[in-house]
Amino acid sequence: MEIGMTCFARGPFLSSVPFQNPTAVASSRPNISPVSFSSRLTSSSSIIGGGVMPKSSSLKVLKTRQYSQLTKRKIGDKLQFQAPPLTSAFSPVAAIRTWGSVSTEMEVDVPATEAWKLYGTVDLKRVTVPQYLAKVEIVQGDGGEGSICKNTSSDGSYFKERFTKVDNTKLVKETEETERGHLDYGFTLFRIRFECIPKTKDSCITRTTIEYTIKEEALDNIGKATISGSINIMKDVADYLIKQKSTV
């Protein structure tokens, strides 16, 4: 089965930051088989939390048959801002931070409501966890909005996340790390948003977005804000949904 994705990067590539995420780093080498790259630079500026995004660039990669992948990255410049609260736990004090986001979306040949049965519930962990985590526990709540989930890897390390939004009408779910994980590496916010967007009655677009802020002194760790794990999970979910559909 052909697998592919289209990637877009936005914002300045900070020269002091080692990017290790292959879905977000452009290559200038032409005609790299089997993936071909093209890039485009355009002038833009937008206010993001009081900072300015000065430029945007795009990076184009493959195509697919059963589902298609699109990845976008935005990285803010070093900025000082008095931001409104991004979460109820975020203190809007002036600080030097870098804001960023990276998103990826995939078209899947199942209805959005069927995809939401996984993305909107703890069943998402049930389908994908065995490959990535040793144990997942709901330590507070029932798996709905406000619940806290503890994710433990095989080496015993863990992180906790809160389900800050579960919208069963708009089919949007958001989680934010509350303990360990990216917070141990200087991130002050690490949010993941899942969306199931209807396309036709029999297909949908699943989108995952990571939003983060990171302290200036921790910029060497910005490469840890990678979307690659989410891409793998989305492919696993797509394969699972398509397989379930074929057995009905």
N, C-alpha and C positions, 0 to 999 in steps of 0.2 A: 504494500500500500504506500502510495506517495505521501510524504509528510512535508509540510512546508510552512513558512510564516513570512510575514512582512513586518519589518521593524522600522520604527521611527524614533529618532532621538531629538530632543529639544533642549536648548540651553547651552551655556558654555561648558566645554569640557575642561574642568579645572586642571591646570598643568601639574599641580602637586598631588593630584588624586589618582591612584593606580586603579583603573577600571578593569575588572576581571570578568564582567558579565558579557558573554559573547553576543547576546541578543541586543546589546545597546552600544557596542563599540564598532565604529565604522572602519572599513579597510579601504585603502586606496588602490589595491591591486585589482586590475580588471579581469573579468572572465575567470573567476575561480570556480572550477567545476567540483561538484554539481550545483553550487550556489553562485548566482551572479549578483553582484552588488551595483547599486547606483546611488549617488548622493546628490542632494540639492541644498544649497544654503539660501535662506531668505532673511531679510531684515524684519525684526518684529520687536515689540516691547510690550510687556503686560505687567501689571502690578500684582505680585503674589505675596500676600502677607506683609506688604510694605516694602518689598524689594522689587527689583526690575529684572525681567527675563529678557536679555538684550538680543539674542539671536535664536534661530531655530534651524535644525538640520534634519534631514530624513535619510533613512537607510532602507533600501528595498531588498528583500531576500526572496524566496521561493513561492510556490503555489502548491495546492493540494487537491485531492479529489473528494474525499468523504467529509473533510472539514478543513477550514482555512484558518490561519493564525495571523493576527495583527498585533504588533507590540509597539508601544509608544513610551518614550521617556522624556521627562522634563526635569531639569536640574537648575535650581536658582543659583545666582551668584552669591558670594559671601555677603551677608546683609545684616543690618541692625534694624530691628523693628519692634514696635509695640503692637503685637498682634492680638486680635480677638481670640478668645479661648477656642482651641481646636477640639478640645474634649472637656468634659466637666472637671477633669483632674489636671488640666493644663493651666499653669499660672502665666498670665499674659505680661510677664516682666520683660523689660528691654534686655536683649542679649544678642550676641553674635551667633547666628545659626545659619545653616544652609537648609533650604526647603527643597524637596524633590518629590517626584512621583514617577511611576512607571506602570503602564497598563498593557494588558494583552487581551485580545478577544478572539473567539473561535465560533464559527458557524457550525451548528450541529443539526442533523436531520431528525430532530424530535421536537415536540411542542415545548414552549417555554415552561408550561406548568409541570411537565414531566421532569425537566431539568431541575426545576425548583425543588422538587421532592428530595433531591440530594443536596443542592447548594444551600437551601434554606433550612436544613435540619442537621442534626448530628450524624445523619447517614452519610454525609460527605466524608467524615472521618472513617466511617465503617468501610467504605469502598476503597479509600486511598491509604489509610494509616498503615496497614501491614507492610507496605513497601518503604515507608519513610519514618515511622515512629513505632516504638515498642509498646507504648501504652497511652491511651487517651482517657481522661476522667473528667466528668462534669462535677466539679467540687462545690459549685454553688448554683442553684437554680435548676431548671428542668430542661435546659438546652435552648430555651427561648431567649428573648431580649433580656439583657441584664445578667445572664448566666456567665460563670467563669469556668474555663476549660484549662486543665493542666495537660500539657503535651510532653511526654517523656521519651527520649531516644534510647537506643540500646546501650549506650555508654553511661546512662544514668543522669545525664544532663536534661534539663527541662526548661520550659517557659510557660507562663500563664497568659491567657488572653480573655478579654471580656467581650461578649456579644453585645455591642453597643446599639445595634439596629437590626431588627428582623422585620421587614415590611412584606407581609404576605400578599399585599395588593400590588405594589410596584415591583415586587420580586427583587428586593435589594437587601443584602445582609452585610453588616460591617463588624469587624473585630478589631480590637486594639490590644497590643501587648501591655500587660500590667506588671509583670515580674520576670526578671532574667531576660533571656533572648537578646534581642537587639538593644535593649536598654543597658545591658552590660557593656556595650561597645560605644556608648556616647550618644545614642539616639534618644531624643526626648519624646518622640512620637513615632510609632510604627503601626499604621492602620492598613488593614486589607478590606477591600470592598468587593463583594461578589454581586453580579447582576445577571439576570436571565431576561433577555429582551426578545419579545415575540417578533418574528420576521414574517412567517406565514403560519397558517394553522398547523402545519406539520414540521416547522423548523424554527430555530431561534438562534440568537447570538448570546453566547456566554462570555462575560467580560470580568476580568480580575484586575483591580487597580491597587497598587501599593502607594501610600502617601506617607511621607516621613519628614521629620526635622532632625538635624544632627548638630551637635556642638562643634564650634570651629576647631577646637583642639582635637576633635575625634575624626576629622575629615579623612584621615588615612583609612578609616573603616567604612567609608561610604560605599565601597564595592560590595559590602554585605547586603545592601538593599537590592538584591537580585530578584528577578522575576522568573528565573529558570525553574525553581521548584514549583511555582504556580503553573507554569506551562506544562510540566510533567503531570501534575494533578489534573489539569483540564483535559489533557489527552486521555488519561486513564478514565476520567468520568465520561468523556465522549465515547470511548470504546465500550464502556459498560452500558451506557444508555442505548447505543446502537445495537449491541448484542441483545439486550433485553427486548428491544423493539422487534428484532428478527425472530424471537422465540414466541411472540404473542400470536 
